[in-house]
Structure formats: structure tokens, C-alpha cells
């Protein structure tokens, strides 16, 4: 059950990454290589294209971050709260609910741009269509407080007891525990590395 849920979660993360690299990344590259001429003309003449690119970007970023939060919570339950794991992650319907929840939050963080709260524009700072940071003073705070900070804080809250539990296991001399701890530690540190890189890259922006 553990491997099945992780597989579905990593698949969701891969889908978000493919959306960003294939759609957003390719258009970003074209904008940079054309010194914005292609991007400005295309996005101004075809506003639907700018909205589509921004929607994919915002939804995928938030969905990816919340997927990492779910993965962290999954590891927390598997390592620290085994009873919780079998209640929250043991069935296929649980997987569907977690996956649907992460992408619903991603869509919710962007859908308000279609109803006049903010909007989608070509941002020359990042050479890509994004939400209009000057169109509304409140939306950027909403996006950060709903789409960015909660999953990052939640991930941190999950990792603290995980690392404590791993340190306790390491001190025990059982060979079986050592093998299990090694696998848990490798997975935990891989997730931690992803979150850390994401956070560092987002801080300047």
C-alpha cells in the first residue's frame, strides 16, 4: 500500500513537472531567445494563450507543492503514526481524494483571476505569463498565504518528528531496524532536497 500511494503521488508530481517544462518552459525559452518580441506579440494578439499558459503554470506549481506536502504527511504517518497511515492512505479511494484535493487547491488559487480579482499578463521580469502582481494588492498575498506558505509549513512540521523518529531508530542495534531506517532516511532526504531546492529558487522572486 505504501509503494502504491507513493507511485501515484510521484506520478502527480511528474505530471506537474511535465506541464511546466513542456508548456511553460518551452514558451519561456522562445521568449528569451526572441528578446521578448515573439512573446509580446503572441501574448498581446492572443490573450487566450497568455491565460492558458498562466493557468498551467500557477495550477501546476501549487499542485506540485501540495503533492510534496501530501508525500511528507504520508511519510510522517508511515514512520511516526502507523495507525493513522492505515486509516488515511490504505485504500484506493484515499489516493483519489488526496490527488483530487491537491489539484483542486491549485485550480482554486488561479480561478479567481478569471473573475476580476487579478488577471493574467505577460510579466517581463520572468519572461512569461503569470498573475498580474500590480492588478490587485491582495491577490499576491492570497496566492502566497494559500498556495505557497501552508504546504511549506506543513512539510516542515512533518519533517521534525520524522527526523526525531529516525534518530531514535538509528540508536537501536537491531539490524532489521537499521535496514528499514536506511530506506526511510533515503526517501525522507530525497523529499527534503526537493522542497529545499523549490524554496531556495522561489525566495528571490
C-alpha positions in Angstrom: 0.0 0.0 0.0 2.8 2.4 0.8 4.6 1.9 -2.5 1.3 2.2 -4.4 0.4 5.5 -2.8 4.0 6.8 -3.4 3.8 5.8 -7.0 0.5 7.7 -7.5 2.0 10.8 -5.7 5.2 10.8 -7.7 3.1 10.4 -10.9 1.1 13.5 -9.9 4.4 15.3 -9.3 5.7 14.1 -12.7 2.5 15.4 -14.4 3.0 18.8 -12.9 6.7 18.9 -13.9 5.9 17.9 -17.5 3.2 20.6 -17.7 5.8 23.2 -16.5 8.7 22.0 -18.7 6.8 21.2 -21.9 4.4 24.1 -22.0 5.6 26.9 -19.8 9.3 26.1 -20.2 9.3 25.9 -24.0 7.4 29.2 -24.3 9.8 30.8 -21.8 12.7 29.7 -23.9 11.2 31.2 -27.0 10.5 34.5 -25.3 14.2 34.7 -24.1 15.7 33.8 -27.5 13.5 36.3 -29.3 14.3 39.1 -26.8 10.6 39.2 -25.8 9.5 40.2 -29.4 7.8 36.8 -30.1 6.3 36.6 -26.6 4.9 40.1 -26.5 3.4 39.9 -30.0 1.9 36.4 -29.4 0.5 37.1 -26.0 -0.9 40.5 -26.8 -2.6 39.3 -30.0 -3.8 36.1 -28.4 -4.9 36.8 -24.8 -6.3 33.3 -24.5 -2.8 31.9 -25.0 -1.4 34.0 -22.1 -4.3 32.9 -19.9 -3.8 29.3 -20.8 0.0 29.4 -20.1 -0.5 31.3 -16.8 -3.2 28.8 -15.7 -1.0 25.8 -16.4 1.9 27.5 -14.6 0.0 28.5 -11.5 -2.0 25.3 -11.2 1.0 23.1 -11.7 3.2 25.0 -9.2 0.6 24.9 -6.4 -0.4 21.3 -7.2 3.2 20.2 -7.2 3.9 21.9 -3.9 0.8 20.4 -2.2 1.7 17.0 -3.6 5.0 17.2 -1.8 3.1 18.2 1.3 1.0 15.0 1.0 4.1 12.9 0.4 5.6 14.4 3.6 2.4 13.6 5.5 2.4 10.1 4.1 6.0 9.5 5.3 5.1 11.0 8.7 2.2 8.6 9.1 4.2 5.6 7.9 7.1 6.3 10.2 5.6 8.0 13.2 1.9 7.2 13.2 1.3 3.8 11.7 -2.4 3.7 12.8 -3.0 6.9 11.0 -1.5 5.5 7.9 -3.9 2.6 7.5 -6.8 5.0 8.1 -5.8 7.7 5.7 -3.7 6.0 3.0 -4.5 2.3 2.7 -7.3 2.4 0.2 -7.5 3.5 -3.4 -10.3 5.9 -2.7 -7.9 7.6 -0.3 -5.4 8.1 -3.1 -8.1 9.6 -5.3 -9.2 12.0 -2.6 -5.6 13.2 -1.9 -4.8 13.6 -5.6 -8.1 15.5 -6.3 -7.5 17.7 -3.2 -4.1 18.8 -4.3 -5.2 19.8 -7.8 -8.4 21.4 -6.6 -6.4 23.7 -4.4 -4.1 24.5 -7.4 -7.1 25.4 -9.6 -8.7 27.4 -6.8 -5.6 29.6 -6.4 -5.9 30.5 -10.1 -9.6 30.5 -10.9 -10.2 33.9 -9.2 -8.1 35.5 -11.9 -10.9 34.8 -14.3 -13.4 36.7 -12.2 -11.6 40.1 -11.9 -9.7 39.7 -8.7 -6.4 39.9 -10.5 -5.6 38.8 -14.1 -3.1 37.2 -16.4 -0.4 39.3 -18.1 3.0 38.9 -19.7 5.5 39.6 -16.9 8.8 40.8 -18.4 10.6 40.0 -15.2 10.1 36.3 -15.6 9.6 36.4 -19.4 6.3 34.5 -19.0 2.6 35.0 -18.5 1.7 35.0 -14.8 -0.8 36.6 -12.5 -0.9 40.4 -12.6 1.0 41.4 -9.5 0.0 45.1 -9.8 -3.6 44.4 -10.8 -4.5 43.6 -7.2 -2.7 44.3 -4.0 -4.5 41.5 -2.2 -4.2 38.6 -4.7 -0.4 38.1 -4.3 -0.9 37.8 -0.5 -3.7 35.3 -1.1 -1.6 33.3 -3.5 1.4 33.2 -1.1 -0.8 32.5 2.0 -2.9 29.8 0.4 -0.7 28.3 -2.4 2.9 28.6 -1.0 3.2 29.0 2.8 0.8 26.3 4.1 2.4 23.4 2.3 5.9 24.6 3.1 5.0 25.0 6.8 3.2 21.7 6.8 6.1 19.9 5.2 8.4 21.4 7.9 6.0 20.3 10.6 6.1 16.7 9.2 9.9 16.5 8.9 10.7 17.5 12.5 9.1 14.4 14.1 10.3 12.2 11.2 13.9 13.1 11.8 13.5 12.6 15.6 12.0 9.1 15.0 14.8 8.2 12.6 17.4 9.3 15.1 15.8 7.1 17.7 15.8 4.1 15.3 19.5 4.7 14.5 20.4 4.4 18.1 18.9 0.9 18.3 21.1 -2.0 17.4 18.6 -4.2 15.6 19.8 -5.0 12.1 16.2 -5.1 10.8 15.5 -1.6 12.2 18.8 -0.4 10.6 17.7 -1.6 7.2 14.2 -0.1 7.5 15.7 3.1 8.8 18.1 3.4 5.8 15.2 3.1 3.3 13.1 5.7 5.2 16.1 8.0 5.5 16.8 7.9 1.8 13.2 8.7 0.9 12.9 11.5 3.6 16.1 13.2 2.4 15.1 13.0 -1.2 11.8 14.7 -0.4 13.6 17.2 1.8 16.1 18.1 -1.0 13.2 18.7 -3.5 11.4 21.0 -1.0 14.6 22.9 -0.2 15.5 23.5 -3.8 12.0 24.7 -4.6 12.1 27.1 -1.6 15.5 28.5 -2.5 14.5 29.1 -6.1 11.3 30.8 -5.1 12.8 33.1 -2.5 14.3 35.7 -4.9 11.1 36.1 -6.8 
